[in-house]
Amino acid sequence: MDSFAATVARMPALRAAVAADPSAHRVLTGERPTGPLHLGHLAGTISERVRLQRCGVDVLVILADYQVVTDRDVADRLAEHVRGAVLDQLAAGLDPDRTTVFVHSAVPALNQLMLPFLSLVTEAELHRNPTVKAEHAASGRALSGLLLTYPVHQAADILSCRADLVPVGKDQLPHVELTRVLARRFAERYGPVFTPPEPMLTDAPELPGLDGQKMSKSRGNAIALGASADETVALVRRARTDSQRRITVDPQGRPGVYGLLATAALCLGRDPAELAETLDGAAALKRVTADAVNDHLAGHRARRAELARDPGLVDDVLARGNARANELAGRTLDDVRDAMGMRYGSARPVPAR
């Protein structure tokens, strides 16, 4: 049985275990703040975080700011994107009293874990990682050390806080599998410090972009959660379709039409094929899509605007989240140093007397 099939087979038992005792589980999830969060994030990962939080699972959300430069030269508008990501998480229903939101660069112990983890993986294994290969091919330039070791950095994210569950899509399974391998190899070499985490496949459908391709901040085919109603209408109007009046569900042959149709159907809670039967031409499709998105996001955008009026809110949320992430990662690093025989006196600074 391949890795994906095995993961699918484990899902019913895993979900039952989480439902039976949610407080016994800890989830690590997050994203690189490379741009504004979009409708696809809300429909997929963010909604899943809110669901897990409401169930009573300990959820940690990492904004991996260091990893922004994995496949680019500079981190443009990073502070703006981090702030926007926090506002969108809160507007969607994440509660900072129950969910920890933190920034990668604010947790030094997490990044120190990279050193022992890198000693447990070979260069060939890193080169075989599908995300590394895809990102390298898309970049069109030399493979950087950070991109090559990106999967190990993600493993450090997960293991630093001892997460036992990682919500992922199919394309992220190799990262979780490497994390499990590193946890086992560390135990074999130094002792049992880590429990290999389980991937948790999300139920949410993957929403295509307005061009029918994978929704992405870099492709310009996504509707940002913080966009205005007018900006949304303009973006939908610019979407490329075709001259056929009849609207059909054809992802390969009519990607632009399908992207708009899938977006409208998601926001309206309708079946795409059934919705297509009610539409006559691309103009009607675009009008229905823009209205559906704006209605669907109206509440989120109103809450986001209200939250943004508090100038200290984001800093407070991150200060609290960073403090907890530092505490968790610090304990983990102490355990790693103990296992490796590297605790010389106290691993943490001793206050001056």
Protein Blocks (a to p, Z undefined) as FASTA:
>chain_A
ZZklmmmmmmmmmmmmmmmmmmlpccddddddfbccdfklmmmmmmmmmmmmmnopacdd
dddfklmmmmcfbdghklmmmmmmmmmmmmnopafklbccddfklmmklmmmmmmmmmmp
cfklmmmpmklmmmmmmnopacdfklmmmmmmmmmmmmmnopabdcddfklmmmmmmmmm
mmmmmmmmnopfbccddddddfbdcdddfkopacdfklopaccfkbcfklmmmmmmmpcc
dfbfbdcddfklmmmlmmmmmmmmmmnopafklmmmmpgcjklmmmmmmmmmmmmmmmmm
mmmmmmmmpmklmmmmmmmmmmmmmmmmmmmmmmmmmmnopaghjabdcddZZ
